[in-house]
Amino acid sequence: MKPDTSISSSERAPKLLAQVVDAIRIRHYSIRTEEAYVHWVKAYIRFHGLRHPRDMGAREVTKFLSHLATERDVAAATQQQALSALLFLYRHVLEIDLPWLDDLVRPKKPARLPTVLNHDEVARLLAVVRPEQSLMVRLLYGTGMRLMECLRLRIKDVDFVRGEILIRDGKGAKDRVTVLPRSLVEPLQNQFQAARRLFDQDRAASRPGVYLPHALERKYPNAGATWAWFWVFPAAGLSVDPRSGIERRHHAHEKSLQRAMKQAVEDAGICKPVSVHTLRHSFATHLLHSGYDIRTVQELLGHADVSTTMIYTHVLNRGGRGVVSPVDAVR
């Protein structure tokens, strides 16, 4: 059968993109990975004049990646994401496993030391962050969670008795346990009460339950309407689930926390490139500085390889602390 040579018709491109979405969902990739991969597949096809990817190969992929690097000046991580999307398209959607897929030159991400806040900067930041985001910011710094891990917390994942937080389906689809800061027990219990009021409102209005990951909604159809699965940080309003089309209560949106963090950094007078993820870097560095061993920090962060965690030992030594500069000996 002769392969298609064009996707100029209005029907074929959506069909291909639908196949991409199906392949992603079968593998249980996150919604953000799905959105990113679909974006890059669209961009790749448009860049080459709506030619079908089946009729293109290494030369076209390389040309597209070069365009991203030279003309759009994207970061190496963005270029790598685009390449991953195209490799996924050829291998898992078009089922084309050609030698050139492995021979492509992958963009190298430059090794950079993470930005870390000192204790004084953290204190200043926490003092000025908006009250509605204060608990989330304190949790991120106090537990080492990633942004979405914090927002996706469920009621059942917080264990006040053991003083632990269970992080489900983290990066790499892994579960792990991190510490529940003692100073945040009472604020979290108050947050539970606020979340309970929204939960009761939803039940009284017979609204659909919250989103359940993977096939749990089919296996346990009523679980989403139970308190245990409700969000610790629910959104104030309802929104439409992008996959199911159901209007339900989602967790708080990451943009609100990111904006609050940006404003707090400015208000605190911190002159560093700080993001929400900086709190995770600061958590790890401050634990090592307090004498905790590298393996403990590795487990709390959920790193598969201790070499990833070792970056924070370099941060600790940054600036030559303990080294006497030769100029200090000059009289």
N, C-alpha and C positions, 0 to 999 in steps of 0.2 A: 504494500500500500504506500503510495507516494505521500511523504510528509507535507503538512501545510507549509506554505511559503510566505504567508502574510497573516497578520491579525488585524487587518484594516477594517473588517466588519465589526459592527457594534456589539455583536454577540460573542465573538471568540475570546476577547480579552477577559471579560468577566468570567467565562468558563474556566480559563487557565488560572485566574486568581482564586476562583472557588476551589480548584484542585489544590492550590497552595494552602489555602485555609484548612481544607479537610486533612491534608497530610500533617499539618502542624497540630491540629487538635487531636488526631489519633495518637500523637506522641506526647500529648499533655504539656505542650509548651505553654508558657505564660501568655497572657493577653498582650503584654508589651512586646514580647518576641514576635508574636503574630503580626502586630501592627507594624513593627520595624521591617520584618521580612517582606510583607506585602508592599510596603513603601519602596523598598529597594528593587524589587522585581518590576514594579511599575516604572521606576526611574530608569532602569536598565533598558526596558523595552522602548520607552519614549526616546531615550538617547540615541537609539539605533533606528529611528524612523519607523517604529511599530513593526519591526521584523519579528518573526516568531523565534523564541530562544532556541528551538530545535535546529534552526538553520544557522545558528551562530556557535562560536566556540571560543578557544583560548584567546585568539586575537581580539575579539570583541569584548570579552571580559576584561582583558588587560587594558584595552583602550578606555573602557568605562572607569576602571579604577584609577588610571592615570589622570583622567579628567577630574575625578574627585580630589586627587591630591594636588594637581598643578593649577587648575582653574578655580576650583571651589575652596581649595586650601583647607580641607577637612582634617581633623585629627586622625592619627594612626588608628585609634580605637574605632572611629566611625568608618574608616576605610575597611577595617577588618570585619566589622559588622556587615557591611555591604557584600564583601566577599563571602561571608558565611551564608548570607541569604541566597546568593547565586549558586553556591555549591549545594545548598539544600534543594533549590529548584531543579538542578540538573540530576541530582542523585535520587531524590525521593519523590519528585513530581513527574519529571520527564523520564526518569529511570534510565538515564544515560550516564554510564560510568566509564568515562574516557580517561586515558592516561594523562591528558593535559590538566585534569582537575588536581592531580597531586603535584604537578610540576610548576604550578603558578607560584610566583614570588609573593609571599605573604607580607603585608606591611608590618614593620617592626615597631612595636610600641616602646617609646623611650622610657628608660628607667628613671623614675622620679621619686624623690622622698615625699611622703605625705605631709600635708600641713597639720601641725599639732598645736593646740592651744595650751598655754600654761594654766596653772590653777587659778591665778588671778584673772586671767581672761575668761575662763569658764564662769567664775563667780560673777563677773561683770555682765556676761551674756545672760546668765540665768536671772539676774536681777532686773533686766529690762525686757525680756521676752513677753509677748502678749499673754495674759492670764489663760486664755482659752487654749493656747498651745504650750503652756509652761510644763505641764505634766509630761507631754510627749517628748519635749526637749530633754527633760531631766531623765526620762527613761532611756532615751537614746544614749546619753552620756553615761548613765549608771549601769547599763547592761551590755553595751556594745552591739545592740541590734542595728540592722540596716533599716532604712526608712520604711520600706514596704513591710518588713517583718513586724515593725511596731504597729503600723496602721491595720494590719491583718490579724492582730491578736484577737482571739476568741475568749469568752468568759472562762471556758473550761481549761484554758492554757495557763492560767495564773494560779499558782498553788501558794496560798498564804501560810499554810501550816509548815511546809518544807522550805519556804522562802526561795522558790524557784519559778522561773518562767519557761515554759516549753515552747520552743519555736518550731512550728510545723512547716514542712515544705519550704525550707529556706533555699538559699542559692545552691544549685545543683540538686534540687528536690530532696534535700537532707533535713532530718530533724535534729535538734540539739537542745540542750538545757543551758540556761544562763541564770545568773544570780538575780533575785528580786531585792533591790535595795531596801533596807529596813526603814529608811527615812521616807520612802514612797508608799509604804503599806497603807497608811491612813488616806493619803490623797487618792490612791487607786481604789480603795473601798468607797470613797465618795464618788469617784467616777463610775463605779459599778451602779450606784444608786441612780445617777443621772441617766446611764444607759438603760436601766430597768424601766424608767418612766417612758422612754421611747419604745422599748420592747412591749410594754403593756398597751401603749397607744396602738401599735401595729396589730396586736392580737385582738384588741377591741374592735378595730376596723376591718378585721379579717383579711389583712394584707398578706401577700405571699411572704414566705420565710426568706431568710438571707441566703445568699449564694453558698453552695457547698461545692468543694473541689471535686474534679474528676467525675466518677460515676456514683458518688455517694447520694446524690439527689434521687437517682433511680432506685438505689438499694434501700435507702431510708427516706422515703418521700416526705415524712413529717418532721425530720430532724431539723430542717432549716427554720422551723417555727418554734424550736425549743430554746430556752434561756441559755443552755450550755453552749450553743453554737452562735449566739449573738455576738456582735462586735463589742470589744471593749471601748473603742472610739467610733461610734456610729455617726454617720452623716446626719445633719439636721433635717435634710429633706430627702425625698425619694428620687431615684434615677432609673433609667432604663438599662437593663443588663445588655451589653453590646452583643453577647452571644445568643442568649435565649429570647431577647426582646421583652422580657418580663419587667414590669415596673416594681421595684422593691427598694428596701433601704440598704445602701452600701456602706462601707466604712468611710471615714473622713478622707477627703481628697488630699493627695500629697502636695498639690500646689499651694494650698493654704498654709501648710507647715513650712514649705520652702520660702514663701514670701515672708512669713513671720520671722524665720531665721535670718533672712537677708536684712530685714529692718532692724532686728536686734543687734546684729553685728555692727551696723552703722551707728545705732544709738549707743552702743558700748564703746565706740571709738577704737575698734579693733582693725588694725591696718594689715590684715592678712587675707589671702584668698580663701574664705571660709564657706563651706557648704554644710548641709545636714550631715554628710558622711564624715566631715571633720570630727564630729563628736565620737564616732566609732574609733577613729585614729587616736584621739585623745584618751579614750577609755583604755585602749591597749597599752599605750605608752605610759600612762600614769600607773597602771597595774605593775608593769615591769619595773618602773621607778620605785614602787613600794616594796619590791622584793619578791613578787610572785614569779614562779618559774615559767619558762617559755611554753611548756606543754600545757599548763593550766590555761594560759592566755589563748593558746591555739584552740583548745576545746571550747572555750567560751565564745570565741569568734567563729568557730565552725570551719576553720581552714583545713583542707584535706592534707596539705603538705606543710610541715613546720617551717620550710624555707620561706613561705609566704609571710608567716608571722615574724620571721627574723628581720624583716624590714624595719620593725619598730626598735630593734636593738641599735640599728644605724641611726635612727632618729634620736635615741638617747645620747649617742656619742657625738651628734652633730654640734658643731661649734667649738670642738676641741676642748671640752671641759676637762679640767685636770691637767692640761698641757700648759706649760709656761712658755710664752712666746719669747724669742730671743730679744725683741725690742724692749721687753720689760727688764732685761738685765743691763741695759745701757744707762749709764749715769750721765 
